[in-house]
Amino acid sequence: MPRVYDDSQDMLIMGDGAQGVLRSSGGSYRMYTTASNVEAEAEYDSSTDTWNVESTDGYRWSLVAVDAGAAVASGTALWRAEQKWDTLGNHIDYSYDSNGRIHHIQYGGNDDTGEGHLVLVEFFYTSDTSERMSARGGFIDYLVPSMETIRVSVDDGAGWTVIRQYNLTVSWSLDESVMLLEEIQERGYDGSSYVDEPAIVLGYSEYTDSGV
């Protein structure tokens, strides 16, 4: 993806259900997506450094700048979704923390009826820690934050009430340099008390290429 946007450059786009190349086409821009017979038209607003994207199946997105030109001397390097709408005016709002990680998602609201959001999904992370790995000539410290809780709440008219919580146990694999999800433990709410379900335990085995 180019660091600086102008209408002489192609841009690589990746997102929800679609990816492709954004190409200039007489002042408008078309994105060729992986979905059959679906295209998206993107309009760039230079005054706000934002993109408004609309697909031929009726969905719309608002993309805002992440780095606001901080990555290079000029131009924005990355945008991310802030809102999404469907053809009936229902919309989803995305919010991020100071580290750029997804913080919460709200949905169920409708612009046409004025209804507020009905569902809130929140994401919680462990404290940022580092893992030291050997490297030629010294050591490299990798920042290894991980998601530890996903919480789902609904608006009961008096505020947000938690109805589900998923507690995640993860580990850092030094051999593969990836985070591995080990356990998922669900906590439900029946209207009067919380109920903890038995944890789902995940196991992993070493990958071998069988040549098939």
Buried (B, 14 or more C-beta within 10 A) or exposed (E): EEBEBEEEEEBEBEBEEBBBEBEBEEEEBBBBBEBEEBBBBBEBEEEEBBBBBBBEBEBBBBBBBBBEBEEEEEBBBEBBBBBBBEEEEBBBBBEBEEEEEBBBBBBBBBEEEEEEBBBBBBBBBEEEEEEEEEEEEEEEEEEBBBBBBBBBBBBEEEEBEBBBBBBBBBEBEEEEEEBBBBEBBBBBBEEEEEEEEEEEEEEEEEEEEEEE
